[in-house]
Each structure stands twice: as structure tokens, then as C-alpha cells.
Amino acid sequence: MVRMNGLSHKQKPIRLLIIVALALIITVPIVLPHQAAAQTGGYYDKSFAWDYNGKHWTWNLSIPVDLYNAYKSVPVSTRTQNGPAGYGFLTTTYDYYIKTLAQKLNDTTTQLGYNSFDQTSFVLAFVQSLPYTSDKVTTGYDEYPRFPIETLVNDGGDCEDTAILFASLTLSMGYGTVYINPPNHYAVGILGNDLQGTYWTYPTGSNNTYYYCETTGDSFTIGQLPDEFKGQNAYIYSIDESTQFVPNVMFLPTPEPSPTDSTVTYPTPTSAIQPAPTESTSPTITEPSVQPVLPLSFNLITDNPLLFIIIAFAIVVSIALAVWSVRKPKRLQVTTPAALVPIIPQVQTPSLEGNKFCIYCGSSNKTYAAFCEKCGKQIA
């Protein structure tokens, strides 16, 4: 059988793949969340919730997209060029947004009457509430240390990410802070006096005691060392704030958090936290006093005209292909008839066996003959 003019079996899957690809072009930009780096302008609306001192806290923040993109653009090779000892590069105490965030945390805990121990514990609980995420899963890199703004926008990170965020906030609030690096882990040390728990003396031989702060997991208190690190040595790294990356980004501050002015001064707590009192002061408010966040606007036509044109074109082509495939008349299949074989009738030669013989002339006749074919006399 020979197929004429119609689509072959090999062409059918190709047409199907084209239709599926066009459908994906249409649906993927709509279904998938927009990647942060692809947006410009506006704000990321983020919501955080955590528990401390018997109260449940919620906090909404608006984080500038352009600020996030500036940090996101820093190559991973630059972030990791000095290893864990060089994470002062990512500790952004000069960042205007981190400073205002630290100020808001400071104001909230001050209104609650918290002492230095409860104040830093409150910040630690906030950071611990961020989910733990693997660098390999979220970025594809084995090691991808994030800037604090990235950790907030990305809804968490791994141990060094939350440690960098906690260090940036506590340093901005005026506390003595170092990084503590147990085997395959990263944490923070807070300068303290006469606290309970695990601490390191740094520099060696000094009177400065830095108490361990675990920034991953819930409910770890200051000085509480996870069991897997007990008896293990750890590296202590001072934080050189002069080496930090400062993005060249100008943006208008959002209503939340809201500083009093652009040159806000920070109340300086003592450089070392003190033990918590036996009876902590009961809080008078249950959440930070914040203004409503700005809505994140996204107009497909005005913000991404090229994407809109591509989607519109894909829709038109998909509809045309669908209509064409439905309305196209089916091709007739023409087959070549099989060659005719002539039928030749078979002529049978009569057998001589059983013939009748004429008794008069001796001629042979057919068995059914009644008269001799030669002499005509009756032979039956």
C-alpha cells in the first residue's frame, strides 16, 4: 500500500510537539511565579511570623526590588572568594534598609521594656522563623552565601544565610558580634557577660566571651549549642564591616519600616548582653507597629510589552493550528490494484479407459454413445 500526499506517521508527532510548545509558551509565564531578578521597580511584599515570650508575632515588610536585584547580581565567585572567613563582605550593616529594619526591631523591644538579653533573643527568634533551604536545591550551587536582603526575599536560606542576617541586624543594633564556624556549619557569637551556655573567648587570652547563637531551627536560645557540635572545635571570625558590599542603588523608603529621617540615629545598647531577669516584663503590644505595605503592581502590557507580543502571537498561531487540524479534509488513500492473473480453462483429454467398441466395425466410441460414430449402427 502506498500513501499519497497525506502526512506521514513521522510528521504527526512533530506537529503535536509544535502545538505543545506553543501551549507552554502561553501558560508558563502565567503559571510560574516571576523570578525576582526579572522585575524592576516596585516592592516585594513579605510576611513573617514567629513566637517569643508566649506571644505570636507577625510582620509585613516591603523590600525594594531594585535593591534585591543589586545584591542578586553579585557573582557567586565573588561571594565565596575568601571562604567563610570573608563573609564580612555579605554583612550589610551599611545597607539603609537593614539599618531601618534593625531600628524597628530595637524600637519594638524598647517599647516592650526588654533588656539586652530579651532584645537579642527576640531578633534571634525572628531569624529562626525563616525556613531552612538548601543552596543546591534553590540555586544549583553547592555553596551560595546570600546577602540579608536576599534571605528575606527568598523566604530563608541555609545556616550561613541566616547567620549573616542575624549578624547584620545585631551589629546594626550595636551588639558585639562574630561568626562561629563549627565543622560544616555556620553560626553567630554575641558578646555577653555571665550568661548560661556555651561561649568562646575571642581574641584568645582576652576577657571577651561570645555566646553561641544557632540561627537555624526553632527554640534554640542564646548559649545553647546543638548536640552534634558539643566537644567540637570551631573557628571564630571577626567581622570587618569595611569590606562589605555596598550597592549603588537609589530608592525611596517604603512606609514599612519607616525611619524618622534619612540620617536616623540609633540608640546604642550595651556592647554585651546581660542575663535575663527571673521575671520578664510582660509585653504591652502583640506585634510591631507598622503601616500597611505597598501593593506590588505588575501590568503585563506596560511592564513587559515584548512578552505580551510573544504570548499574543503564540495564541494566534495555536488557534490557527487547532482550526486547521480540525477542518482539514482527510486525504484519500489511493492504492495500486494487484495484477490480474488470467484464468486458463483446463481442457481435459478423455481417457481411453471404459470406451465402447462397435461390434460391427470395431471403432472406439464414448462410453455414453448409443450409436457408433463411424458406421452409425446401434451399439448400446
DRENPA-173630 format. One record per atom (N, C-alpha, C): z, x, y; residue in one letter. Coordinates in steps of 0.2 Angstrom, whole numbers, padded with zeros to 4 digits, always signed. Example, Ala and Ser with C-alpha at 12.3 -4.5 7.8 and 13.67 -1.06 7.14 Angstrom:
residues 2
+0039+0066-0028A
+0039+0062-0022A
+0039+0066-0016A
+0035+0064-0011S
+0036+0068-0005S
+0039+0064+0000S
***
This chain:
residues 380
+0000+0004-0006M
+0000+0000+0000M
+0000+0004+0006M
-0004+0003+0011V
-0005+0007+0017V
-0003+0003+0023V
+0002+0005+0027R
+0005+0001+0033R
+0001+0003+0039R
-0002-0002+0042M
-0007-0001+0048M
-0004-0003+0055M
-0004+0001+0060N
-0002+0000+0067N
+0005-0001+0068N
+0009-0004+0063G
+0016-0005+0065G
+0021+0001+0065G
+0027+0000+0067L
+0032+0005+0067L
+0034+0008+0060L
+0034+0014+0059S
+0036+0017+0053S
+0044+0016+0052S
+0046+0017+0046H
+0053+0017+0045H
+0057+0023+0048H
+0054+0028+0050K
+0057+0034+0054K
+0058+0032+0061K
+0053+0028+0064Q
+0054+0026+0071Q
+0059+0021+0072Q
+0061+0017+0068K
+0066+0011+0069K
+0073+0014+0071K
+0075+0019+0067P
+0082+0022+0069P
+0082+0025+0076P
+0076+0028+0078I
+0075+0031+0085I
+0076+0026+0090I
+0073+0020+0089R
+0073+0015+0094R
+0080+0012+0094R
+0084+0012+0089L
+0090+0010+0089L
+0095+0014+0092L
+0094+0021+0091L
+0098+0026+0094L
+0097+0026+0102L
+0091+0024+0104I
+0090+0024+0111I
+0094+0018+0114I
+0094+0012+0111I
+0097+0007+0113I
+0105+0008+0114I
+0107+0011+0108V
+0115+0013+0108V
+0117+0017+0114V
+0112+0022+0115A
+0114+0027+0120A
+0114+0024+0127A
+0109+0020+0128L
+0109+0016+0134L
+0115+0012+0135L
+0117+0009+0130A
+0123+0004+0130A
+0130+0009+0132A
+0130+0015+0129L
+0136+0019+0130L
+0136+0021+0138L
+0130+0023+0140I
+0129+0025+0147I
+0132+0019+0152I
+0131+0013+0150I
+0133+0007+0154I
+0141+0006+0153I
+0143+0007+0147T
+0150+0005+0146T
+0155+0011+0147T
+0153+0017+0145V
+0158+0022+0146V
+0161+0023+0153V
+0157+0023+0158P
+0160+0023+0165P
+0165+0018+0166P
+0164+0012+0163I
+0168+0006+0164I
+0175+0006+0160I
+0174+0008+0154V
+0180+0008+0149V
+0184+0013+0150V
+0182+0020+0150L
+0186+0025+0151L
+0189+0026+0158L
+0195+0029+0158P
+0199+0030+0164P
+0195+0035+0168P
+0195+0035+0174H
+0192+0040+0178H
+0196+0047+0178H
+0192+0052+0177Q
+0196+0059+0177Q
+0198+0060+0184Q
+0204+0063+0185A
+0207+0065+0191A
+0202+0069+0195A
+0199+0074+0192A
+0195+0079+0196A
+0189+0076+0199A
+0187+0070+0197A
+0181+0067+0199A
+0182+0063+0205A
+0188+0061+0207Q
+0189+0057+0213Q
+0191+0062+0219Q
+0189+0059+0224T
+0191+0062+0231T
+0194+0057+0235T
+0199+0059+0240G
+0202+0055+0244G
+0206+0050+0241G
+0211+0046+0244G
+0215+0041+0241G
+0221+0044+0238G
+0224+0040+0234Y
+0231+0042+0231Y
+0231+0040+0224Y
+0235+0044+0220Y
+0237+0042+0213Y
+0243+0038+0214Y
+0243+0032+0211D
+0249+0028+0211D
+0253+0030+0204D
+0259+0032+0205K
+0263+0034+0199K
+0269+0031+0199K
+0272+0029+0193S
+0278+0026+0192S
+0282+0030+0187S
+0289+0031+0189F
+0293+0035+0185F
+0300+0031+0184F
+0303+0031+0178A
+0309+0028+0176A
+0313+0032+0172A
+0320+0032+0174W
+0324+0037+0170W
+0331+0034+0171W
+0336+0036+0166D
+0343+0034+0166D
+0347+0040+0168D
+0352+0038+0172Y
+0358+0043+0174Y
+0364+0039+0176Y
+0369+0042+0174N
+0376+0039+0176N
+0377+0032+0175N
+0374+0029+0169G
+0374+0022+0167G
+0370+0018+0171G
+0365+0020+0175K
+0361+0016+0179K
+0353+0018+0177K
+0349+0013+0177H
+0342+0014+0176H
+0338+0014+0183H
+0334+0019+0184W
+0331+0021+0190W
+0324+0020+0189W
+0320+0018+0194T
+0313+0018+0195T
+0311+0021+0201T
+0305+0023+0201W
+0302+0027+0207W
+0295+0027+0207W
+0292+0024+0212N
+0285+0024+0213N
+0283+0030+0218N
+0278+0033+0217L
+0275+0039+0221L
+0268+0038+0222L
+0265+0040+0228S
+0258+0040+0229S
+0256+0047+0231S
+0252+0050+0226I
+0251+0058+0226I
+0244+0058+0229I
+0242+0062+0234P
+0236+0063+0236P
+0231+0066+0231P
+0225+0063+0230V
+0220+0065+0226V
+0218+0072+0227V
+0216+0073+0234D
+0213+0080+0236D
+0218+0085+0234D
+0225+0084+0235L
+0230+0089+0233L
+0230+0091+0226L
+0229+0086+0222Y
+0229+0087+0215Y
+0223+0091+0213Y
+0217+0089+0216N
+0211+0092+0214N
+0211+0100+0216N
+0214+0101+0222A
+0215+0108+0224A
+0219+0112+0219A
+0224+0110+0216Y
+0228+0113+0211Y
+0224+0113+0204Y
+0220+0108+0203K
+0216+0107+0196K
+0211+0112+0196K
+0208+0115+0202S
+0203+0119+0202S
+0204+0126+0201S
+0211+0128+0200V
+0213+0135+0199V
+0212+0136+0192V
+0208+0142+0190P
+0206+0143+0183P
+0212+0145+0179P
+0211+0143+0172V
+0217+0144+0168V
+0218+0152+0167V
+0213+0156+0168S
+0214+0163+0168S
+0218+0166+0173S
+0218+0163+0179T
+0222+0164+0185T
+0229+0162+0184T
+0230+0157+0181R
+0237+0154+0180R
+0241+0158+0175R
+0237+0161+0170T
+0241+0165+0165T
+0240+0172+0165T
+0237+0175+0171Q
+0236+0182+0171Q
+0242+0186+0170Q
+0248+0184+0172N
+0254+0188+0172N
+0259+0185+0167N
+0256+0181+0163G
+0261+0178+0157G
+0267+0174+0160G
+0272+0173+0156P
+0277+0169+0158P
+0281+0172+0164P
+0281+0178+0164A
+0285+0182+0170A
+0281+0180+0176A
+0275+0178+0177G
+0272+0177+0183G
+0271+0170+0185G
+0275+0165+0182Y
+0275+0158+0184Y
+0278+0156+0191Y
+0280+0161+0194G
+0281+0160+0201G
+0275+0158+0205G
+0269+0160+0203F
+0263+0158+0205F
+0262+0151+0205F
+0265+0147+0200L
+0264+0140+0200L
+0270+0136+0203L
+0275+0140+0205T
+0281+0137+0208T
+0280+0135+0215T
+0279+0129+0217T
+0276+0127+0223T
+0281+0125+0228T
+0286+0129+0230T
+0291+0127+0235T
+0288+0126+0242T
+0282+0129+0243Y
+0279+0128+0250Y
+0275+0122+0250Y
+0274+0119+0245D
+0270+0113+0245D
+0273+0107+0249D
+0270+0104+0254Y
+0273+0099+0258Y
+0275+0093+0254Y
+0271+0091+0249Y
+0273+0085+0245Y
+0279+0086+0241Y
+0279+0092+0238I
+0285+0094+0233I
+0291+0094+0238I
+0291+0097+0244K
+0296+0098+0248K
+0299+0091+0250K
+0294+0086+0252T
+0297+0079+0253T
+0299+0076+0248T
+0297+0077+0242L
+0300+0074+0236L
+0307+0077+0234L
+0308+0083+0235A
+0314+0086+0235A
+0319+0083+0240A
+0317+0082+0246Q
+0321+0079+0251Q
+0323+0072+0249Q
+0318+0068+0247K
+0320+0062+0245K
+0325+0061+0239K
+0325+0066+0234L
+0330+0066+0229L
+0337+0069+0232L
+0336+0073+0237N
+0343+0075+0240N
+0346+0070+0244N
+0342+0066+0248D
+0344+0060+0252D
+0348+0055+0247D
+0344+0054+0242T
+0347+0048+0237T
+0353+0050+0234T
+0354+0056+0232T
+0360+0058+0229T
+0366+0059+0234T
+0364+0061+0240T
+0369+0062+0245T
+0372+0055+0247T
+0367+0050+0247Q
+0370+0043+0248Q
+0374+0041+0243Q
+0373+0043+0237L
+0377+0041+0231L
+0384+0045+0231L
+0385+0050+0235G
+0391+0054+0235G
+0391+0059+0230G
+0386+0061+0227Y
+0386+0065+0221Y
+0387+0072+0224Y
+0391+0076+0219N
+0392+0083+0221N
+0386+0087+0218N
+0386+0094+0219S
+0381+0098+0217S
+0379+0097+0210S
+0384+0096+0205F
+0383+0096+0198F
+0379+0090+0197F
+0381+0084+0199D
+0378+0077+0198D
+0371+0077+0201D
+0370+0081+0207Q
+0364+0081+0210Q
+0359+0084+0206Q
+0360+0090+0204T
+0355+0094+0200T
+0354+0090+0193T
+0360+0087+0190S
+0359+0083+0184S
+0354+0077+0185S
+0355+0074+0191F
+0351+0068+0192F
+0343+0070+0192F
+0342+0076+0195V
+0335+0079+0196V
+0333+0081+0189V
+0337+0084+0185L
+0335+0085+0178L
+0334+0079+0174L
+0337+0074+0175A
+0336+0068+0171A
+0329+0065+0173A
+0328+0065+0179F
+0321+0063+0181F
+0315+0067+0178F
+0316+0074+0178V
+0311+0078+0175V
+0311+0077+0167V
+0316+0076+0164Q
+0316+0075+0157Q
+0313+0068+0155Q
+0313+0064+0159S
+0310+0057+0158S
+0302+0058+0157S
+0299+0063+0159L
+0292+0064+0158L
+0290+0065+0151L
+0285+0062+0148P
+0283+0063+0141P
+0281+0071+0140P
+0283+0073+0134Y
+0280+0079+0132Y
+0273+0079+0129Y
+0269+0083+0131T
+0262+0083+0129T
+0260+0090+0128T
+0255+0091+0123S
+0253+0097+0120S
+0247+0100+0125S
+0247+0106+0126D
+0242+0109+0130D
+0235+0108+0126D
+0236+0110+0120K
+0230+0110+0115K
+0226+0103+0115K
+0231+0098+0115V
+0228+0091+0115V
+0225+0089+0121V
+0229+0090+0127T
+0227+0087+0133T
+0222+0091+0137T
+0222+0098+0136T
+0217+0102+0140T
+0212+0106+0135T
+0214+0107+0129G
+0209+0111+0125G
+0211+0118+0124G
+0216+0120+0129Y
+0218+0127+0129Y
+0225+0128+0125Y
+0226+0134+0122D
+0232+0135+0119D
+0238+0135+0124D
+0236+0138+0130E
+0241+0139+0135E
+0238+0137+0141E
+0241+0132+0145Y
+0238+0129+0151Y
+0244+0127+0155Y
+0247+0132+0159P
+0253+0130+0163P
+0251+0126+0169P
+0254+0121+0171R
+0252+0116+0176R
+0256+0117+0182R
+0253+0116+0188F
+0257+0115+0194F
+0261+0109+0194F
+0266+0109+0198P
+0271+0102+0198P
+0267+0096+0200P
+0262+0096+0205I
+0258+0090+0206I
+0254+0088+0200I
+0251+0093+0196E
+0248+0091+0190E
+0252+0088+0185E
+0258+0090+0184T
+0263+0087+0179T
+0264+0080+0181T
+0265+0079+0188L
+0267+0072+0190L
+0261+0067+0189L
+0255+0070+0191V
+0249+0065+0190V
+0247+0064+0183V
+0248+0070+0179N
+0246+0069+0171N
+0251+0066+0167N
+0257+0063+0170D
+0262+0060+0166D
+0265+0064+0161D
+0267+0071+0163G
+0270+0075+0159G
+0267+0081+0157G
+0269+0085+0152G
+0267+0092+0150G
+0271+0094+0145G
+0270+0101+0144D
+0275+0104+0139D
+0280+0108+0142D
+0284+0112+0139C
+0290+0115+0141C
+0290+0119+0148C
+0284+0123+0148E
+0284+0127+0154E
+0282+0122+0160E
+0278+0117+0159D
+0276+0112+0164D
+0282+0109+0168D
+0286+0106+0163T
+0292+0103+0166T
+0297+0108+0169T
+0297+0114+0166A
+0302+0119+0169A
+0300+0121+0176A
+0293+0122+0177I
+0290+0123+0183I
+0292+0118+0189I
+0291+0112+0186L
+0293+0106+0191L
+0300+0106+0193L
+0304+0107+0188F
+0311+0106+0189F
+0313+0112+0194F
+0311+0118+0193A
+0312+0124+0197A
+0310+0123+0204A
+0304+0120+0205S
+0301+0119+0211S
+0306+0114+0215S
+0308+0109+0212L
+0312+0104+0215L
+0319+0107+0217L
+0322+0111+0212T
+0329+0113+0214T
+0329+0119+0219T
+0324+0123+0218L
+0323+0128+0223L
+0322+0125+0230L
+0318+0120+0231S
+0317+0117+0237S
+0323+0113+0240S
+0328+0112+0235M
+0334+0109+0237M
+0340+0114+0239M
+0338+0120+0238G
+0342+0126+0240G
+0346+0129+0234G
+0345+0127+0228Y
+0349+0130+0222Y
+0346+0136+0220Y
+0350+0141+0217G
+0348+0147+0214G
+0345+0145+0207G
+0339+0147+0206T
+0335+0145+0200T
+0331+0151+0197T
+0332+0152+0191V
+0327+0157+0187V
+0324+0154+0181V
+0319+0157+0178Y
+0316+0155+0172Y
+0320+0158+0166Y
+0321+0154+0161I
+0324+0157+0155I
+0318+0156+0149I
+0317+0161+0146N
+0312+0161+0141N
+0314+0163+0134N
+0317+0158+0130P
+0319+0159+0123P
+0312+0160+0119P
+0313+0162+0112P
+0307+0163+0108P
+0302+0156+0108P
+0296+0157+0110N
+0291+0151+0110N
+0294+0145+0114N
+0297+0146+0120H
+0300+0141+0123H
+0300+0143+0131H
+0302+0138+0135Y
+0302+0140+0142Y
+0307+0135+0145Y
+0312+0137+0149A
+0317+0133+0152A
+0319+0136+0159A
+0324+0133+0162V
+0327+0135+0168V
+0334+0136+0168V
+0336+0141+0172G
+0343+0143+0173G
+0345+0141+0180G
+0351+0137+0181I
+0354+0136+0188I
+0360+0140+0189I
+0360+0143+0195L
+0366+0147+0197L
+0372+0142+0197L
+0377+0144+0193G
+0383+0139+0193G
+0390+0144+0192G
+0395+0140+0194N
+0402+0143+0193N
+0406+0139+0188N
+0409+0142+0183D
+0415+0139+0179D
+0412+0133+0176D
+0406+0132+0174L
+0404+0126+0170L
+0404+0127+0163L
+0404+0122+0159Q
+0404+0122+0152Q
+0397+0123+0149Q
+0396+0127+0144G
+0390+0128+0141G
+0387+0135+0141G
+0381+0136+0139T
+0378+0142+0139T
+0375+0145+0145T
+0376+0151+0147Y
+0373+0154+0153Y
+0371+0161+0152Y
+0367+0164+0156W
+0365+0171+0156W
+0367+0174+0163W
+0369+0180+0162T
+0371+0184+0168T
+0365+0188+0171T
+0363+0187+0177Y
+0357+0190+0180Y
+0358+0191+0187Y
+0356+0197+0189P
+0354+0203+0185P
+0360+0205+0181P
+0359+0209+0176T
+0364+0212+0171T
+0369+0216+0175T
+0375+0214+0174G
+0381+0218+0177G
+0383+0214+0184G
+0380+0209+0186S
+0381+0205+0192S
+0386+0200+0190S
+0388+0196+0195N
+0393+0190+0194N
+0389+0184+0194N
+0382+0184+0194N
+0378+0178+0194N
+0377+0175+0187N
+0379+0169+0186T
+0379+0166+0180T
+0374+0160+0181T
+0369+0160+0176Y
+0364+0155+0177Y
+0364+0151+0170Y
+0366+0144+0171Y
+0367+0140+0166Y
+0360+0137+0163Y
+0360+0136+0157Y
+0353+0134+0154Y
+0352+0127+0155Y
+0346+0125+0157C
+0344+0118+0158C
+0337+0117+0154C
+0338+0112+0149E
+0332+0110+0145E
+0329+0104+0148E
+0322+0106+0150T
+0318+0101+0154T
+0314+0096+0149T
+0314+0097+0143T
+0311+0093+0138T
+0316+0089+0134T
+0314+0083+0132G
+0319+0079+0128G
+0324+0076+0133G
+0327+0071+0130D
+0332+0067+0134D
+0339+0069+0133D
+0343+0068+0138S
+0350+0068+0137S
+0353+0075+0137S
+0349+0080+0137F
+0352+0087+0137F
+0355+0088+0144F
+0361+0090+0144T
+0365+0092+0150T
+0365+0099+0152T
+0367+0100+0158I
+0366+0107+0161I
+0371+0111+0156I
+0369+0117+0154G
+0373+0121+0150G
+0372+0120+0142G
+0369+0114+0140Q
+0368+0113+0133Q
+0361+0116+0131Q
+0362+0120+0126L
+0357+0124+0123L
+0355+0121+0116L
+0348+0119+0115P
+0346+0116+0109P
+0348+0121+0103P
+0350+0118+0097D
+0352+0122+0091D
+0348+0127+0089D
+0341+0126+0090E
+0336+0131+0087E
+0336+0138+0091E
+0339+0138+0097F
+0339+0144+0101F
+0346+0147+0101F
+0351+0144+0098K
+0358+0147+0098K
+0358+0154+0094K
+0360+0159+0097G
+0360+0165+0094G
+0354+0169+0095G
+0349+0166+0099Q
+0343+0170+0100Q
+0343+0173+0107Q
+0339+0179+0108N
+0339+0182+0114N
+0334+0178+0118N
+0334+0179+0125A
+0330+0176+0129A
+0328+0181+0135A
+0322+0180+0138Y
+0320+0184+0144Y
+0322+0180+0150Y
+0324+0183+0155I
+0326+0180+0161I
+0321+0182+0167I
+0318+0178+0170Y
+0313+0180+0175Y
+0315+0177+0182Y
+0316+0181+0187S
+0317+0179+0194S
+0310+0175+0196S
+0311+0171+0201I
+0305+0168+0204I
+0304+0170+0211I
+0298+0174+0211D
+0295+0176+0218D
+0291+0171+0221D
+0294+0168+0226E
+0291+0162+0229E
+0285+0165+0234E
+0285+0171+0235S
+0280+0174+0240S
+0273+0174+0236S
+0273+0174+0229T
+0267+0174+0225T
+0264+0168+0224T
+0267+0162+0226Q
+0265+0156+0224Q
+0258+0154+0227Q
+0254+0150+0224F
+0248+0147+0226F
+0249+0142+0231F
+0245+0143+0237V
+0246+0138+0242V
+0239+0135+0243V
+0238+0129+0242P
+0231+0126+0243P
+0229+0125+0250P
+0223+0125+0251N
+0221+0124+0258N
+0218+0117+0259N
+0223+0113+0259V
+0221+0105+0259V
+0225+0102+0265V
+0222+0098+0269M
+0225+0094+0274M
+0225+0087+0272M
+0230+0084+0272F
+0231+0077+0270F
+0236+0073+0274F
+0235+0067+0275L
+0240+0063+0279L
+0246+0061+0274L
+0252+0062+0276P
+0258+0060+0271P
+0258+0052+0270P
+0260+0051+0264T
+0260+0044+0262T
+0266+0040+0264T
+0267+0034+0264P
+0273+0031+0266P
+0279+0032+0261P
+0277+0035+0255E
+0282+0037+0250E
+0280+0043+0247E
+0284+0048+0246P
+0290+0049+0250P
+0289+0050+0258P
+0293+0048+0262S
+0292+0049+0269S
+0297+0053+0273S
+0295+0059+0275P
+0299+0064+0279P
+0300+0061+0286P
+0305+0063+0289T
+0307+0061+0296T
+0301+0064+0301T
+0299+0070+0300D
+0293+0073+0304D
+0290+0078+0300D
+0285+0082+0302S
+0282+0087+0299S
+0285+0093+0298S
+0291+0094+0302T
+0295+0100+0302T
+0302+0098+0299T
+0302+0094+0294V
+0309+0092+0292V
+0313+0098+0290V
+0319+0097+0291T
+0324+0102+0289T
+0328+0099+0284T
+0330+0104+0279Y
+0333+0102+0273Y
+0341+0103+0273Y
+0345+0099+0271P
+0352+0101+0271P
+0353+0105+0265P
+0356+0111+0266T
+0357+0116+0261T
+0363+0116+0257T
+0362+0114+0251P
+0368+0113+0246P
+0370+0120+0245P
+0376+0121+0242T
+0379+0127+0240T
+0374+0131+0235T
+0374+0137+0235S
+0369+0141+0231S
+0371+0140+0223S
+0377+0138+0222A
+0379+0137+0215A
+0382+0131+0214A
+0380+0127+0209I
+0383+0121+0207I
+0390+0121+0205I
+0394+0116+0206Q
+0401+0116+0204Q
+0402+0111+0198Q
+0407+0112+0195P
+0409+0107+0190P
+0409+0100+0192P
+0407+0095+0188A
+0408+0088+0190A
+0415+0086+0190A
+0417+0082+0194P
+0424+0079+0194P
+0425+0075+0188P
+0431+0074+0186T
+0433+0070+0180T
+0430+0063+0181T
+0431+0060+0187E
+0428+0053+0188E
+0423+0053+0193E
+0417+0052+0191S
+0411+0052+0196S
+0411+0046+0200S
+0408+0047+0206T
+0408+0042+0211T
+0403+0037+0209T
+0405+0030+0209S
+0401+0025+0207S
+0395+0024+0212S
+0389+0024+0210P
+0383+0023+0215P
+0383+0017+0218P
+0381+0017+0224T
+0381+0010+0228T
+0374+0007+0228T
+0368+0011+0226I
+0362+0008+0225I
+0359+0010+0219I
+0354+0006+0216T
+0352+0007+0209T
+0345+0011+0209T
+0342+0012+0215E
+0336+0015+0215E
+0334+0019+0221E
+0330+0024+0222P
+0329+0027+0228P
+0325+0022+0233P
+0327+0022+0239S
+0325+0018+0244S
+0318+0020+0246S
+0313+0017+0244V
+0306+0019+0245V
+0302+0013+0248V
+0296+0014+0251Q
+0292+0009+0254Q
+0286+0008+0249Q
+0283+0002+0249P
+0278+0001+0244P
+0272+0006+0244P
+0270+0008+0239V
+0265+0013+0238V
+0258+0010+0241V
+0254+0015+0243L
+0247+0013+0245L
+0243+0011+0239L
+0239+0006+0239P
+0235+0004+0233P
+0229+0009+0233P
+0227+0011+0226L
+0222+0015+0225L
+0216+0011+0225L
+0211+0012+0230S
+0205+0009+0230S
+0199+0013+0227S
+0195+0009+0224F
+0189+0013+0221F
+0183+0008+0221F
+0178+0009+0225N
+0172+0005+0225N
+0167+0009+0222N
+0164+0006+0217L
+0159+0009+0213L
+0153+0011+0217L
+0151+0006+0221I
+0144+0007+0225I
+0145+0012+0231I
+0150+0011+0235T
+0151+0016+0240T
+0154+0023+0238T
+0158+0023+0233D
+0161+0029+0232D
+0156+0033+0227D
+0152+0030+0223N
+0148+0033+0218N
+0141+0030+0218N
+0137+0031+0223P
+0131+0027+0223P
+0126+0030+0217P
+0126+0036+0216L
+0122+0039+0211L
+0124+0036+0204L
+0130+0035+0202L
+0132+0032+0196L
+0130+0025+0196L
+0131+0021+0202F
+0129+0014+0202F
+0121+0014+0200F
+0117+0018+0203I
+0110+0018+0202I
+0108+0019+0194I
+0112+0024+0191I
+0111+0025+0184I
+0113+0020+0180I
+0118+0016+0181I
+0121+0011+0177I
+0116+0005+0178I
+0113+0004+0184A
+0109-0002+0185A
+0102-0001+0182A
+0100+0005+0182F
+0094+0007+0179F
+0094+0006+0171F
+0100+0009+0168A
+0101+0008+0161A
+0102+0001+0159A
+0105-0004+0163I
+0105-0011+0162I
+0098-0014+0161I
+0094-0012+0166V
+0087-0015+0166V
+0083-0013+0160V
+0083-0006+0159V
+0080-0004+0153V
+0082-0007+0146V
+0089-0008+0146S
+0092-0010+0140S
+0089-0018+0139S
+0089-0022+0144I
+0087-0028+0144I
+0080-0029+0142I
+0076-0024+0145A
+0069-0024+0143A
+0067-0023+0136A
+0071-0018+0133L
+0070-0016+0126L
+0072-0021+0122L
+0078-0025+0124A
+0080-0030+0119A
+0075-0036+0119A
+0072-0038+0125V
+0067-0043+0125V
+0061-0041+0121V
+0059-0035+0122W
+0053-0033+0119W
+0054-0033+0111W
+0060-0031+0109S
+0061-0030+0102S
+0061-0037+0099S
+0063-0042+0103V
+0064-0049+0100V
+0057-0053+0100V
+0053-0052+0106R
+0047-0056+0107R
+0041-0053+0104R
+0041-0046+0102K
+0035-0043+0100K
+0033-0046+0093K
+0026-0048+0093P
+0024-0051+0087P
+0024-0046+0081P
+0025-0048+0075K
+0025-0044+0070K
+0018-0042+0068K
+0017-0036+0066R
+0011-0033+0064R
+0009-0036+0057R
+0003-0038+0056L
+0001-0040+0049L
+0000-0033+0045L
+0002-0034+0039Q
+0001-0028+0034Q
-0006-0029+0031Q
-0011-0025+0031V
-0017-0025+0028V
-0017-0021+0022V
-0019-0024+0017T
-0019-0020+0010T
-0026-0019+0008T
-0027-0014+0004T
-0034-0012+0001T
-0034-0015-0006T
-0039-0020-0007P
-0039-0023-0014P
-0040-0018-0019P
-0037-0019-0025A
-0039-0015-0031A
-0046-0015-0033A
-0049-0010-0035A
-0056-0010-0038A
-0057-0015-0044A
-0062-0019-0043L
-0064-0023-0049L
-0067-0020-0055L
-0064-0022-0060V
-0067-0019-0067V
-0071-0024-0070V
-0078-0023-0071P
-0082-0028-0074P
-0080-0029-0081P
-0081-0036-0083I
-0079-0038-0090I
-0085-0038-0094I
-0086-0034-0098I
-0092-0034-0103I
-0091-0038-0109I
-0095-0044-0110P
-0093-0048-0116P
-0095-0044-0122P
-0091-0045-0127Q
-0092-0041-0133Q
-0096-0045-0138Q
-0102-0042-0140V
-0106-0045-0145V
-0105-0043-0152V
-0103-0048-0156Q
-0101-0046-0162Q
-0107-0046-0167Q
-0107-0041-0171T
-0113-0041-0176T
-0110-0045-0182T
-0114-0049-0184P
-0112-0053-0190P
-0112-0049-0196P
-0107-0050-0200S
-0106-0047-0206S
-0110-0049-0212S
-0112-0045-0216L
-0116-0047-0221L
-0112-0050-0227L
-0106-0049-0227E
-0102-0052-0232E
-0102-0059-0232E
-0103-0063-0238G
-0102-0070-0238G
-0109-0074-0236G
-0114-0070-0235N
-0121-0074-0233N
-0123-0078-0239N
-0127-0083-0238K
-0131-0087-0243K
-0138-0084-0244K
-0139-0084-0251F
-0146-0082-0253F
-0150-0087-0255F
-0156-0088-0253C
-0161-0093-0255C
-0163-0092-0262C
-0162-0097-0267I
-0164-0096-0274I
-0171-0096-0275I
-0174-0098-0269Y
-0182-0099-0270Y
-0185-0092-0268Y
-0183-0090-0262C
-0187-0084-0260C
-0182-0078-0260C
-0176-0079-0261G
-0171-0073-0261G
-0169-0071-0254G
-0171-0074-0249S
-0169-0072-0242S
-0162-0073-0240S
-0159-0069-0236S
-0152-0070-0234S
-0151-0075-0228S
-0146-0079-0229N
-0145-0084-0223N
-0138-0084-0222N
-0136-0087-0216K
-0130-0088-0214K
-0126-0092-0218K
-0119-0091-0218T
-0115-0095-0223T
-0115-0102-0222T
-0116-0104-0216Y
-0116-0111-0214Y
-0123-0114-0215Y
-0129-0110-0216A
-0135-0113-0217A
-0136-0118-0223A
-0140-0123-0221A
-0141-0128-0226A
-0148-0127-0229A
-0152-0124-0225F
-0159-0123-0227F
-0161-0116-0226F
-0165-0113-0230C
-0167-0106-0230C
-0171-0105-0223C
-0169-0100-0219E
-0173-0099-0213E
-0180-0096-0214E
-0181-0094-0220K
-0188-0091-0222K
-0193-0096-0225K
-0191-0099-0231C
-0195-0104-0234C
-0194-0111-0232C
-0188-0112-0229G
-0187-0119-0227G
-0184-0124-0232G
-0183-0121-0238K
-0181-0125-0244K
-0173-0126-0243K
-0171-0132-0246Q
-0163-0133-0246Q
-0160-0128-0250Q
-0155-0125-0248I
-0151-0120-0252I
-0144-0122-0252I
-0141-0127-0249A
-0134-0129-0249A
-0133-0133-0255A
***
